[in-house]
Amino acid sequence: MDPLLHSLFCPLQVNGSDSSTTYIEKKPSAALRAYVACYWESGPAARVVEGDFAASCEDAASLSQLDEAAVDRVLPDGCTDILLEYNPVTEHQDISYCGTFTHPFVSARQAGAETRIFAVRFFPGGGHYFHGMPIDLFTGSHFRLEDIWPESIAIIGERILEAQDFNERVRIMDEYLSQLLLRHRTNDCDLMKNLLHRIFVSGGSVGIKELAEREAISERQLNRKFGQWIGISPKKFSEVVRFQSVLRTIQNGGPLDWTELALEHGFFDQAHLSRDFRRFYGDSPLTAAKDLRRLSDFYNTRAEPSIILKT
């Protein structure tokens, strides 16, 4: 992958709206920026007890019925993640790989538990470079990392849990992934770079037939490549990119003309925009505008180290 693609597609997650939790992100080292979108961490805020992570929600509409103060929405973004979950009370630890998903879900906290998460978010296509397996094998689900990873991850997991703060955990994982990339580098794919570039530049509105014709490949080949590298079809991935493009426009603020917004992003009309947006957000664009106004940039930009995984 090309690190320049990151400037064309910067997916948003609505994290930090729950005041009882902390959320922080950090960019990878320069050597990994073609593959890793960010490292992130989530857990209880100081002196607050939380609960279990990721109550899956296939029915996007039901998200709007949840208590907004108690959940964070997790939105489709074309990325895959390594998740290290740890409960310091029970000392239960899980390391998993989360495939690409196309439905929103929520991280719902319940009183009486203290699950904390340190994670690696791979840029679309980035995870394939490290484990070499077709990404569509993992689509829409979590898998034990030990079952799929090319070499033992247990020691790294222990080192991360013993680290004193978020910055140290980032350093440990960044060094591990850099070494793994050198030992297990998957052959680069100029075709995927070109395809992603075209989709990102168009904001997800380029047609699949046009995409195949411009790269002189069949639609069947196109679908096979996306299954291998991204985990979902080029049509579905383009829809995710377009949704993220709309979300970014909403985040930029200012008065919104919903009809104009729909036409700008290649929808037939406002109703088409609303239906498509609800599939990926779990609610209307108007609700998203309110959520994004309430969400402080503090959660994504603060630089001080966190201690939420300190044991």
N, C-alpha and C positions, 0 to 999 in steps of 0.2 A: 504493500500500500504506500501511498504518497502522503507525507505529513501535510502537504498543501491542501489536501482534501478537507482537512479539519476546518479550514477557514471558510469552506463552502457549506458545511453542515455541522452545526453546533446544537445537538438535541437538548431540549429542556426537560427537567424533571421538577415537579411541584413539591419540593421538599422543604421542611422547616415551618410549615403552617401550624404544626402542633407545638405549642410553646413548652410542652413537657419533654421535648426531645431535642437532641443536638444533631446537626448534620453539617458535614464539612467535606470539601473536595480539594484535591491537589493534582496538578498536572504531572505526568511522568517525565523522566529525563528525556533529553533530546533524541537519544538513540531509540526510544520506544514510542515516540509521538506518532509514528505512522500506524501504530497498532493499538495503543492504549489511549482511550479517551480521557480517563482520569482514575485516580484512586479516591474512594469515598468511605466515610465512616458515619454510622448512625447509632444512637443509643440514648439512654436516659439523661436528661439534664441533671445538674447537680441536685442532690437531695430529693430526686423524684424517682419513684418506682414505676417501671413500665412492664410491657408484656411481650407476647409472642409476635413474631414478624410474619408479614406476608399472608394475610387471609386472602386467598385467591378469590377473584370475582369474575366469573365468565360472563355474567349478565351485567353489562356495563351500566344499564339504567339503574341498577340497585345501588350503585355508588352514591347517587344523589340522596339516598335515604339515610346515609350514615352521618353520625355526628361529626361535623367538620372540624371541631376542636380536638378530636381524638384520633384522626387518621391523616396519613399523607397519601396522596395519589401517586401511583407508579405508572408511568405512561409508556406506551410503545415507542421505541426509538431506534430499532434496528440493531441495537447493541446486545452483546452477551456479557455475563458477569461471573467472576469467581466470588463466592460469598463465604466468608468465615464467620460463623455465628457462635457465640459463646455466652453461657450463663454463669457468672461468677459465684452465684449462690449454690447451684447444683453441680458446677464444674462440668456441665455437659457441653460438648464441642461438636460442631458439624462443619465440614468443608464441602461445598457443593458448587456445581457449575450450572448456571441458569441460562437456558437457551433463548433464542429470539422469541418474543411473544407479540401477539397482535391484539390483545385485549388489555384494558386497564385493570389493575388490581390495587389493593390498598394494604398498607402496613398498619394493622390495627393493634394498638397497645391495650393490654389488659392488666389490671392491678394485680400485684402478687408475683410478677416475674420480671426479670431484668435482662432480657436478651439484648446483646450488643452485636454489631456487625461491622467488620472491616471488609472492604470489597475492591475488586479490580473491575472496571467497566471497559470492555474492549470495544474499540471503534468498529462499525460494521465491516465484517470481513477479517478483523484483526485476530480474533480467537483462533481461526483456522491455522494461522502461522505457528501457533504454539503446540496444539495437540494434533494437527494434521488430519482430523476426521471431518467428514461432511457435516456442516452445521445443522442441516435439516434433521439429523438424528436426534437433536436435542430440543427441537422447536417446541415451545409451549410448556416446558417442564424443567424440573431440577433433577440433577444426577449427582451421586456421590463422586467427588472429584477423584478419589483414589481409584475408581473403576475405569476412568477414561484418560487420566493424565499420563504423558509419556514417561515420567519418572516420579519417584516418591515425593509426595508433597507434605507428608506428615511432619518431617523435621522443620520445614519452613513454617508450618502451622504452629508448632510449639514455640519457635523463635518469635513469631509475631505476637503470640499471646503473652510472652514474657517481656515484650518491649514496653517501655515506660510511657510512650506517647504516640500520637498519630504520625508525627514526622519520622520517628524511628521505624514504625511499621511500614511506612512508605518506602524508606531506604532499603529495608530488608527485602521487600517484595520486588522493588525495582531492580536490585542487583540480581535477584534470582531469575526474573524474567529476561533480563539482558543476557545472562549466561545461557539460559535455555534457548533463546532465539538463535544464538551463535551455534549451538550444538544440534538444533532440530529445525533449522530454517527450511520452511516450505518454499518451493520454487515460486518466484514472484509471478504475478499475472497481470500483464499490461492490459489485457482485455477487460478485466474487472475494474482496473483503474479508470479506463475510458468510460465504461458503463456507469460507474458511480459518478464520475465527473459530469456526464450528461444529465443524469437524474438530479444531482444537486444543483447544477446551474439552472435547470428548468424549475426548480422548486417542487419537483415530483410530478409535474404536469405533462412531461413528454410521454407520448403513446408508446406502447410496447412494440407495435409493428414498426414504428419509426425508429425506435431504439435498435432493433435487430437489423433493419436495413442500413442504418448508418455505420454499423460495425461489421456489415457483410456476414452475418451469421443467421442461422434459422432461429425461429422462436423456440423450437425445442431445445436447441443448444443453449439459448439464453436462459431458459428455465432451469436447465441442468446446472449451469454455472452458478446461478443464484442459490440453488439448493445446497451446493457444495460450499459456497463462501459466505452467504448471508443467512440461509436457513428458511427463507420464505420466497415466494415467487416474486419476479420483478414487478408485477402489477401491484401486489400487496405492499412490497417495500416502497414503491413510488407513492402509494397512498399514505404510508406512514411518514415519508419525507414531506409530502404536501401538508399533512396535518401538523407536523412540527414547524413548517414554514408559516402556517396560519398562526400557530401559537406564538411564534417569535414576533410576528407583526402585532399581535395583541399585547405582548409584553412591552413592546416599544412605546406603548401609551398613546395619548392623544385621542381625540374624538374618532369614533369608528362608525363608518357607514357600512352596514352589513352586506348590502347588495353590492357595493363597490368592492368590498373585501372578497366576496364570493367570486366576482368576475376577475379580479386581480390574480386569484390563485387557481383559475381554470375550472371553477364550478359553473353549472348551468345557471343557478340562481341561489338566492339566500336559503331556500328550503333544502336544496342539495347540499350546501355547505353545512347546515345545521345537522342533517341526518348523518353525514360522513364524520363530522367532528364528534358527535355524540358517541359513535362507535369506539373512538380512540380515547376520548376524555372521560366518558361516563356522564357527561352533562353538557349543557349548551355552551356556545361561545361566550354568552353573557356571564355565565357563572365562572368561566375561565378568566374573564377579565377581572372579576371581583377577587378571585383567588390570587391572581398575579399581582394585583395592587396590594393585597394584604401581605404577600410574601416579601420579606426583606432580602436584599442582596447580601446581607450579612452572612447568611447561611452558606453561600457559595463563594464568598470572597475573603472571609476572615482568615488570618494567617497564624494565629497562635495555636500551639499544639493542644490536642485534646487528650484526656486520660481515661476515656470511657472504657477502654479494654484492659486497663491496668488490673492485674490480679493480685 
